[in-house]
């Protein structure tokens, strides 16, 4: 399965994609909002293998796509949508991008395509997401897509020796066509 946008090809993960994932997951800018201090080859392999395992679920409930640039095929991140357990109508989305590609609209473009897939192909009624409150870039992606901030969980994540707040966002199916037409990348 794959999704094509103006500049991106979102495709299923392949066995060798762990190398590109490891490259960006080791970047100190990427690591800033994650609990780990570094990533190992084994962790990157396991991360990609988890997504590859999802490809064989029956029925399939989770989709995680490698984000690649159409012009050169370079893997620059990933974006996915996962149905909630025991709920056919709601899912959450998540995305990450190699820091060298931040600020160019790629995360918004990929997330927009995955949200469109969720409401269109999967027939979802609600899509949610969350991010660390300090991660302004991630919050900005959700807001550009038209997601509404539904709450802030104070000090609910602890890693790297401190407490972090998280922001909760969501969108309903009937809001998507309006948001998709008015959102800017």
C-alpha positions in Angstrom: 0.0 0.0 0.0 1.2 3.5 -0.7 -0.1 7.1 -0.7 1.3 9.7 -3.1 1.2 13.5 -2.4 2.7 16.4 -4.4 6.2 15.9 -3.0 6.1 12.6 -1.1 5.5 8.9 -1.4 4.2 7.3 1.8 4.9 3.6 1.5 5.1 0.4 3.6 8.3 -0.1 5.4 10.9 -2.5 3.9 13.4 -4.6 5.8 16.4 -2.3 5.0 14.7 0.9 6.1 16.1 0.6 9.6 19.3 2.3 8.5 17.6 5.5 7.5 15.5 5.4 10.6 18.6 4.9 12.8 20.3 7.9 11.1 17.6 10.4 12.1 16.7 8.8 15.4 20.2 9.3 16.6 20.1 13.1 15.9 20.2 15.1 19.2 17.3 17.4 17.9 15.1 14.3 17.3 16.0 12.8 20.7 15.0 16.0 22.6 11.3 14.9 23.0 11.8 11.1 23.5 12.7 9.2 26.6 15.8 7.5 25.2 19.3 9.1 25.1 20.4 7.3 21.9 19.3 4.6 19.6 21.0 1.3 18.7 20.9 -0.7 15.6 18.9 -3.3 17.4 16.3 -0.8 18.5 16.0 0.7 15.0 15.6 -2.8 13.5 12.9 -3.7 16.1 11.1 -0.3 15.5 10.9 -1.0 11.7 10.1 -4.7 12.2 7.1 -3.7 14.4 5.7 -1.7 11.5 6.4 -4.5 9.1 4.4 -6.9 11.3 1.4 -4.5 11.2 1.2 -5.1 7.5 0.0 -8.7 8.1 -2.7 -7.9 10.7 -6.1 -9.3 9.7 -8.1 -7.2 9.8 -5.6 -4.5 9.5 -5.9 -1.8 12.3 -2.5 -0.1 12.1 -0.8 1.6 9.2 2.7 3.2 9.5 4.2 4.6 6.4 7.8 5.4 5.5 7.8 9.0 4.3 10.0 9.3 1.2 10.7 12.2 -1.1 9.3 11.5 -4.6 12.2 13.2 -6.3 14.9 10.9 -5.0 13.3 8.2 -2.8 15.1 9.4 0.3 13.4 8.2 3.6 12.9 11.2 5.8 10.5 10.0 8.5 7.3 8.1 9.1 3.6 8.8 9.6 0.9 6.5 10.6 -2.7 5.9 11.8 -3.8 3.3 14.4 -7.4 2.4 15.2 -8.1 2.4 18.9 -8.5 -1.1 20.5 -12.1 -2.3 20.3 -13.2 0.8 18.4 -13.7 0.8 14.6 -14.5 4.5 14.4 -11.6 6.2 16.1 -7.9 6.2 15.5 -4.8 8.3 16.5 -2.1 9.6 14.2 1.6 10.0 14.8 4.5 11.3 12.7 8.2 11.9 13.0 10.6 13.6 10.6 14.4 13.7 10.3 15.4 17.1 11.8 17.2 18.0 8.5 13.8 18.2 6.9 11.9 20.2 9.5 10.3 23.4 8.6 9.6 22.5 4.9 6.0 21.4 5.3 6.8 17.7 4.8 5.3 16.6 8.2 2.1 18.5 7.4 1.9 17.1 3.9 2.4 13.5 5.1 0.0 13.9 8.1 -2.7 15.5 5.8 -2.5 12.4 3.5 -2.8 10.0 6.4 -5.8 11.9 7.9 -7.4 11.9 4.5 -6.8 8.1 4.3 -8.3 7.7 7.8 -11.5 9.6 7.1 -11.8 8.5 3.5 -10.6 4.9 3.1 -11.0 3.7 6.7 -14.3 5.5 7.4 -13.2 6.9 10.7 -15.4 9.3 12.7 -12.7 10.8 14.9 -8.9 11.0 14.7 -6.8 12.2 17.7 -3.2 12.8 18.4 -1.0 14.1 21.2 2.4 15.7 21.5 4.8 17.0 24.2 3.7 20.5 24.9 7.3 21.9 24.4 7.3 20.4 20.9 5.9 23.5 19.2 6.6 22.1 15.7 4.5 19.0 16.2 1.6 21.0 17.7 1.8 23.4 14.7 1.4 20.5 12.3 -1.8 19.4 14.0 -3.2 23.0 14.2 -2.4 23.5 10.4 -4.4 20.4 9.7 -7.4 21.9 11.6 -7.2 19.6 14.6 -8.7 21.2 17.8 -6.8 21.3 21.0 -8.9 19.4 23.5 -6.7 19.5 26.5 -3.4 19.7 28.3 -2.3 17.0 30.6 0.0 18.5 33.1 3.2 16.7 34.1 2.0 13.4 32.8 5.3 12.2 31.2 8.5 11.8 33.0 11.8 11.3 31.2 15.2 12.9 31.0 15.0 14.0 34.6 11.9 16.1 34.3 8.2 16.2 34.0 6.6 17.1 30.6 3.1 18.3 29.8 1.3 16.8 26.8 -1.3 18.4 24.5 -4.3 16.5 23.2 -5.8 17.2 19.8 -8.6 15.7 17.7 -10.8 16.2 14.6 -14.2 14.8 13.7 -15.0 13.4 10.2 -17.4 16.3 9.4 -14.7 18.8 10.2 -12.2 17.3 7.8 -13.4 18.6 4.4 -13.5 22.1 5.8 -10.1 21.9 7.4 -8.5 20.3 4.4 -9.6 23.1 2.1 -8.5 25.9 4.5 -5.2 24.5 5.9 -1.9 25.7 4.6 1.2 23.5 4.4 
